[in-house]
Structure formats: C-alpha cells, structure tokens
Amino acid sequence: MRSTVRLRILITCGVLVAAGVGGWQLLPSDDTRTDPVSVGTTDEVTSLDPAGAYDAGSWAMYSNVYQSLLTFKTGFTTPVPDAAERCAFVGAKLTTYRCDLRDDLTFSNGRKVTGEDVKYSFERMMQIKADVGPKPLFPTLKSVVADGRTVTFQLSARDATFPLKLATGAGSIVDRSQYPAGKLRGDLAVDGSGPYVLKEYKPGESARLEPNPRYRGAVTRTGGPVVVKYFATSDELATAWQAGRVDVTHRQMPPKFLSDLGETRKNSGRITEADSPEIRNLNFNVRSGSPMAEKAVRQAVAAVIDRPEIVTGAYQGTVEPLYSLIPQGFIGHSTAFYDAYPEPSAKKAKSLLGKADVETPVSFTLAHRKDAAYAAEAAELKRQLEETGLFEVEVVEAEWQDFQKAYAKGDYDAYTVGWLPDFPDSDNFTAPLVGTGNSLHSGFANGRIDSLIAATQQYSDRAAAANDFEAIQLEVAKEVPLVPLWQKKDYVLATEDVAGSQYLTDGTGIWRLWELTWI
C-alpha cells in the first residue's frame, strides 16, 4: 500500500521561477467566474444507479453526487468519515463493523438521511445482483442492521479491507423513497447527498453538476459548477482538447498524443503526470463451450504474448509491461508470469497444446471496447498468436456498454479490459478479478485462490498479507484465468486558467471535481 501518490507537474510555458510566475497564479482568483469548468473523458457512465455499475466512469460520477460512510482524502490511503461521524470494528475478530451516521445529512431533495437509508442501500445492491454491478466487492457481507443513526455490518469472515470498500462507489447511500427495492432506477435523475447535484444528464454526451448546498461531510470546500463531456474514443477527446472545447481531460488521451508530450508542449496546457495503479488484462471466458475452458489453451496464449511489442507498438511507450496480477507499488507485487513464461515461445505453446491433445489451430474470438488504441492492441495480439500457426483469432469490437453486457453473458472467448482499483489495496486486484463470482464474469473459480484471498483479508497490518498475495499470483500464473498486459501512468491535462487539476485523481478511485476552480 502506498501512503502517498507521487505527482510530477509539467508546466508547458517553462519553469515557473524562470518565467516569473508565482504559485498564487495556481489559486482561485477573487474575480470568480461563474461558468462551469468542462471536463472531458472517455469513461462513460454505465448507470446512474450505484447498484447497477462497477466501472471507472460510473464511480467517478458517484463520488461527486452520492455520499459513502467513509472516503479518502487526497494523497491518503486510510479512509476517513464522510457520511459517518465515526466507524470502527467491534472487537478484534474483524467480523463486526459499526458506523454512527452524522445527524445533519439530507439528500439533495431535502429528505433527511437515516441509518435505514444506509441499510437499504446495501441490501438493495446485494439483492439486485446487477450483471455489471458491485456485489462482487462484498463477498463477506452477511447482514446490515440499522438502529437509529447506528449501522452495524456483520461479516461472514474476517475482512480488514471492509472499511476500504465502504469508501468506494459501492458504498453510495441512496434515498430509499426514490430507488426501487428489486430493480434499478429507470430515470436519469439522482437523489444523493454528495458534494454535487446532478442538474442535467445526457447519456454518452454530458453531465451538468452544481455544488450541493445541503452537503455535509469530509469535503470542506466545494468548487464551482462542472460540465463533464463524454467521448466515445480517445481520438475524439484529443480533438476536443485541441479545439478548446474542454478545459480539463482525464482518461484516456491517445498514446501518440501522450508520447509527444515529452517532445513538444505546444497547446498542452498544464499536465499532471502521476504513477497509477491502472492495469490492463487479457481475460478468458472459461465457461464450458469456450476453447478457453481448456487450461492448456490459456497457458499457450500466455506463453506466446510479447508485452514489449504491445508497449512499443500499440501504446508507443506510454505504458509498461506487467507480469503479475498486482501492479508495481502494491503489497505482494511479483513477476509470476515472467517467471512462468520468461520469453515468448511458440515452441512452449505447441508443447502445452500437444500434451493436452488440443487440436490446432485453436479458433477463438478476441473482443475489445471500440477505440483506436485498443484496436491496435488487439491487432498486435492477433498477429503474435497467429504467427505461431497455433491459433486463429477473430477480433470483435463493441461500444462500451454493449461490450460490458456481452462479456458478462459469455459472448466472447477472450476480452481485454482495463482495471482501475476502487481502493488502494492489493485485495482489489485479487477478489474482483480472480475470485469466485468475479466482476469480469469469466466463470473462473478456484478453491485454492479463494482460500488465499480470504487469508489476505484477515490482516489489519496489510504488509503481513504479502506472502499470501504472492501465492495468489503464482496460482494465477499456473491457472491463467487472465494474462496481465500492462500498467500505465495517469495524466490530467488542464488549461492555464484552471486550478486544482493536480488533485482531481490520486489512485484511490475518487474523482474530485470539487477541486476544480477558475484561476
């Protein structure tokens, strides 16, 4: 776990001191502008209902319009109270967690937030079990009891990571009078108690947010109005930035654009570059009927993949090869896949398939979200695999929401998905990705891995879980439910008249739109 996130801010107009620019120019001006800051992103919202989505775009929205019992402050990895006054485990067993709700909370519609709303929010999310919802994040949640402002969570097993999970979008508190119990809310409205109120939402296009005057919680100062603009592809986002149609961009600019930042700063604005826990994996559908149900096929694919070729080709050096489930900077990071498959080897792949009596070439579908960079990545993977003569790969692309639904149903044999952790702990790279009932809907289940995941969750001292995390990664490299591809840095671009962009994101999964103000 990292206690801080290192930021490197690159000012395109030259060195601050040399240019004679004082730090005060990065602070809000007394002559406050009232027009909204526009933020561009390719991370679209899957659902405005927190019971219905488990993705970066949706949770970025949730962290602004909803409130959780706990949250993360900028640069810290230990959660602090937000909707709660206090939270703590009861006793040393780590199976009972209790929170006392603040008494001054109201939803944006004026209704008071109660302990029953918290209980309802969790029970509803667990009951709905949306295909792409956050239920997989809470495998140990047994029951929730509300007694006035006191809410008690009973867990089926020790889980030291439970407070971290409460601080995510999955912990969003909804108004029980506005969100139906057995299904997702069907309109485009939000009734939350977060720092912002959603004033207007056009799916796939934009969201207009204004500060919530009723908000009470960990955020001590809310910024001005914000308009989030959604773009289908990274190229479209880059075009909007270059045309001056957005003031801030975050996730994802094209690799070519990012690779050029180090060479030319013209019209680049202010750039925040941060070490990031974002990773990307090649995931396998191991359900019966898919060729990937055969372990030897998955192992053979892993034996062939050449990560440096993907890094330098499709991503032009803007990402780094990743050889483990858990990325660099997190407890238990290892090089399990490098140790098992030290170099691309068609010979090894052929041997694996031969020993398992698998007929070649193995034909399978490889799917990705529609985007030029992801298409280039898929084309490179197809090239590497087919050059061995062992595989025939059909590449399929789809818009984000269609892509999510399709892989959840098992329509693809293999599919590439990026993963941005919901909270800063190695557990978020294990249970949701390779645990039974995982969020990737791969159909993968392994008792040994599940036991190791449970073992990692019992330690309050997270460093004590390092050996178990390493053991999980050894098992993953052997069973190959997925193949890690790369880890990347995070970039936020802002025009020179926007302050606070360096605090927009820090790897804790929270999008701090309230930090953005005009200079």
N, C-alpha and C positions, 0 to 999 in steps of 0.2 A: 504494500500500500504506500502511496506517495502522500506525504504531508503537505506538499506544495506542488504547484504546477509551474514550470519554468516558462516564462514568456519572453520573446525577443521581438521588440517593436522596431520596425524598419520604417524610417521616415523618408519618403521619396524625394523631398525637396532638399535633402542634405542633412548633415549633422546639426542637431538642434543648437548647440553652442556656437558653431561656426556661422550659422545663419542668423544668429542673434535672436532666436525665438525662445521666449521664456515658457516655463511649464504652465503659467497661468493661461496660455492660449489653448490648453487642452481641457480647461474647465469651462463650465457653463457661463455664458455671458449674462450680464444684468439685463440686456436688451433681449428678452426671451422671445424666440419665435414660437408661434402657435401652430404652425403647420406640422403635420406628422413626419417623423423620420421614416423613410421607406427602407425595408429590409428585404433583400432578395434571397431565395433559397430554392433548391430542388427537392427538399424534404417536404413533400406534401402531406396533408393531414388525411389519415385513413378514416377516422371517425372523431367527431367532437365529443362523443360519449366515452369517458375513460374506461368503461367496461368493455369497449369494443376495439381497442387498438394497443399494439405493443410495438411501436416503431418510433424512430427519432423525430419525425415530423410532427406526429400527433402529440408526443410527450413534450416537445418544445412548446406547443400551444398550451398544454395542461399546466405547465409550470408557471404560466402567466395568468390564466383565468380561473384555475382551481387552486385549492389550498390542501396541503397534506399536514398531518400531525407534526412532522419533522421536515427539515430542509437542510441544505448545505450552504454555508456561507462561502463566498469567493475564496478559493485557494485552500480550503479545508476539507478534510475527508471524514470528519466526525460530524454526524448530524446534530442540529440544534432545534429547539422547539419553534414551530411556526403557528399552526392552529392550536397546539398544545401549550399549556403552561409548563408542564414537566412530563417526562416519560422515563421509565426505568424498568429493568427486570425485577421481578419479585423473587427474592431468594437467589440461591446460587445454581439452581437447576437449569436456568435459561429456557424454561418452558412456559413461563407466565410473564407477559409484558403488559404494563399498565401505564395509561396516559390520563392526565387530567386536562380537559379541554378548557381553553380560555372562555371567559364569561362574556366577552364583549364582541363576539363574532356574529356577523349577519351575512347572508347571501346577498348578491348584488340586487336581488329583487326585494330586499328588505326583511325577509324572513330570518329569524334567529337560527343560528347553527347549534345543534344539540348533539349530545352523545348518541342519540338514536340515529341521527343522520350518518354519523361515522360507522356505527354498526351496520346500518342499512347499505351503505356504500360498499363495504367489504363483502357482506353476504350476497348482495346483488351481483357483484362482479364474479364471485365464485359460482353462483347459481347459473348465470347466463352462459358461461363457458364459451365465449365467442371464439371462432376459429383462429382469429389473429389477435385475441385478447390477452391480458396479462396474468390470467390464472396460473400459468406455469411458474410464475415467480414465487408463489406461495404454497409449495408442496407440504409444508409443515403446519399450515394454519388449520386448527381444529375447530375453534369456535370464537365468537366475539360476543361479549356481554357489555351492555351499557347500563350504568346506574347513575342517573343524573349526568354530571359532567365527567364522570369517571368511565373510561372504556378499558376493558381488560381482554387481552388476546391470549387464548390458550393454544399452545403449540403441541403437536404430536411428538416432537423430538427436540433436543437442544438445537438452538439456532441463534448463534451470536450475531448473524448477519440480519436478523429481522428488523432492527431499527433502521438499518440502511435501506431496506426495501420499503419501509413506511415513508421514507423521504423521496420516493420516486413518483412518477405519474400514476403508478398502480395504486398509490395511496390517496388519490384525489377524492375529496369529500364532495358528494353531490346532495342536492336538495331532494329529500325523499318524496316530496309532494309533486315534483316535476319529472322524475325519472322512473319509468315503469319498472316493476319488480322483475318480470320474467323475460323482458326483451330490451333491446337497445332503444334509446330515444330516437324518434324518427325525424324531428325537425332540425333546423340549422341554428338553434339557439343554445345558449349556455347559461346555467344558473349555478355559479360558483362563488367563492369568497376570496379569490386570488387578487393580486395587485392590479389586475386589469379587468375591464369589462369588454366582452366581445360585442361591438356595435353592429358590425356587418360582416357577413361571411359569404364568399362566392367560391364554391368548391373548385379546387385546382387553379384558382385565379388570385384571390386576395382575401385578407382578413384585416378588418379595421378595429384597432383596440384603443381604448381610452382609459386613463387611470381610474381606479375604483376608489371613490371617496369613502366607502364603508370598510375598506380593508384594514385589518389589524393583524400584525404578525411580525415575523423576523425582518422583513424589508422595511427599513426606516424611512426611505425616501423613494417615491415613485417618480419616474421621468414623465415626459410628455406623451402625447398620442403617437401611435406607431401604426404603419400600414405594412403588413407582411405580404409580399408578392411571390407567388409560386410559379416556378418554371418547370416545364416538362423535362428539359435536358440541360446539361451544364453549358452547352454552347449557347443556348438561349439566354441563360443567366449572364454569361460573359458579354453577350451582345447588349443586354440591358445595362450592364455596368458601364461599358464603354460609351454608350449613348447617353449616360447620365440619368437613366430612368430609375435607378435605385441609389440610395445613399450608403448602404451597408450590404455586404454579401457574406454569407456563411453557408458552406456546404451546398453544392460542390462546384467549384470552378474547374474548367477543363485542364488536364495535365499539361498541355502545351502552354497555356496561359500561366500556370504556376511555375513551370520550369523557366519561363522567360523572366520571372520576377527578379531573379538574381542577376540578370544581364541588363535589363532596362527597367527603369522605374517610371517612364513617361505615362502620365494619366493613371498611375497606380493608386494614388491616394495614400492613406495610412494603412500599413499592413501589420497585423498581429500574427505572428507565427508561434505556435505552441506545440510542444510534444503532446501527442494524442494517443489514447488507447484504442482508436478506431482500427478495426481489422476487417479483413475480407476472407471468406472461406468458400471453397467448393464443397457443397453439401450433397449428400447422396440420399436418395429415396430407397430405403432398404425394405420396403413392403414387398410381399410376395407378388410376383409378376413382373417386377423390375429386374433387369440384369444386375443392378447394384445390390440386390438381395444376397448375391454371392460375395462373400468376403474377399475371395481371391481377386475378383474383378476390381474391387475398390483398392486393394493393395497394389494391383498392377498399375492402376491410374496414378496412384501416389508415387510409384517407382519411376514413372516417366516424366512427371511435371518438372519443368525447368523454370524456377521462380525468377532468377536474374533476367531471363529473356522477357518475361512478362513485365518486370520492373522497368527495364530499359526501353522496351518497345511500346507497349500499350500505355504505360504511365510515365514514360520519359524521365525516369529517375525521381519522381515526386513521391514514391512510396519505397518501403524497404522490405526485402524478403522476410517472411515469417515462417518459422519451422516448429511452431508449437501452438497449442490451443490458447495459452495465456501469453499475452504480449509482453514485450520488454517494459520494465518499470513496475511490474506487479509481482507479488509474492508467488513463488513457485514456477516462475518462467523457466523454461528449459529449451532444449533443441531436440526434442524427442523425434521429430520427423526427419531431421538431418541425420540423427544417429541411425535411424532405421533405413533411410534412403539417402545416403550421403551424396549421390550424384545421379542425374537422370540416366536410366539404364533400361533400354528396350530388352536387353538380354534377361535382366532380372524379371521384368514384367512377363516375358514369354515363359520363363520358368514357373512363375507363380500360377499362370493360367494353365500351363500344361499339367502341373501336379494336381490341379483341381478338376482336370478333364473338361475345361471350358472351351467350347468351340469358338474359333476366331474366324473373321473379325467379330468383335462384340459391338453390336449396334445399340446406341442409346441417344436420348435427347439431352441437350445441354441448354438450359434456359437462363436468361438474364433480364434485368429491367432494361427497358429501352433507353439507351444513351450511347453516344459515340465511343466513350472510353470503355464502357462495359462490352460493347460490340467488338472493339479491338482486342480486349482481353479474351473474350470467347473465341475469336478467330485464331488467336495465338494458341489457346489450349487445344482447339480442334487440330491445328497444324501439328503440334507436338505429338498428339495422340495418334493421328492418322499416319504420320510418317513412319511409325513403328510397324504398320501393317496389321496391327492387332485390334484396332478399333475403327468403327465408322460412327462419326458424330454428326447429329443433326442439330444445328443451332436454332433456338427459338427465342424470340424477344417479345416482350409484352409491356404495356403500361403498368405502372407500379401497383395499383390496386388489383388489376386483373392478374398480375404476376403473383401477388401475395395469395390470392384465393386459389390460384391454380396449383402452386406448390403445396399449399395446405391440404388440398384434395388428393395430392399424389399424382398430378398430371405429368410431371417431369421426372426423368431418371436422375438427373443431376442439375443443380442450380447454384449460381453464385449469389451470395448475399453478404453485404457489409454488416458489421456489428459494432455499434457504439454502446458501451456499457451504460446501464441505468444507474449504477452506483459504483464508487471507486473501491472495488474489492474483487479479488480473483474468483470468488464464488459466482460472479455474474458472467464469467466466461465458461463455467462448467455446467451448473444445473440447467440453465435455459438453453444451452446448446447441445449437450450430450446426455442429459438426464432423461429418464423415462418420462414420456409426455412432454418432450421439449418444445420450445416455441417455434422451432423450424419445421415441425410436423414431419420429421424424417422417418418416423416409425421405428427409430433405433431405441433399443432398451438393453441394458447390460447390468446385471446384478452387482458385479464387482465394482463397476464405476459408480452406481448408485450408493453403494456402501461407503465408498471413499468420499463421495460428495457429502454424505451425512457426517462422516468423520471430520471433514474440514469445518463444518458449521458449528462444531461444539466448542471451538476455542475462542474465548474472549480476546486472548492475545493472538492476533491473526498470524503473526510470524510462526507460531507453533504449528500452523497448518501446512507449512511449506512442503514437508515430506509427502503428505497426502496429495497435495496438488501435483507434485512431480509424478507420483504414482498414477494419478488420473491420466496425465499426459502420455505416459508410457502405454497405458491401456488403449488410449485413443489412437496412438500411432500403430498399434497392433490390430485393432478392430476397424479403424478407418471409417467412422461414420461421416467424416468430413476431412478435407485437406486444407490446412491453413495456407493462405497465399501471400498476404502482405499486411503490413502495418504502416500507417501514414501519419503525417503531421496535420495539424489543424490550422486553417487560415481564415482570418477575418479581415476583410477589406472595408475601409470606410473613407468617405470624402474628408477633406481637411476641416470641414465645418461641423463635424460630428464628434462629440466627446463620449467616452465610456465604452467604446467598441472593444477595448482590450479586456473588459470584464464580461463580455457577452457570454462566453463559454469557457469552462476550465476543466472539462473532462468528467464532471460529476453528473452529466445528463440534464442539467438545468440551463435553460435559455433565458438570460437575464435582460429582457427587453427594457426593463425599468432603469437600467444603467445608461441607456442611450439618450443624450440630450444635445441640443444645438450649442455650439461654441459662440 
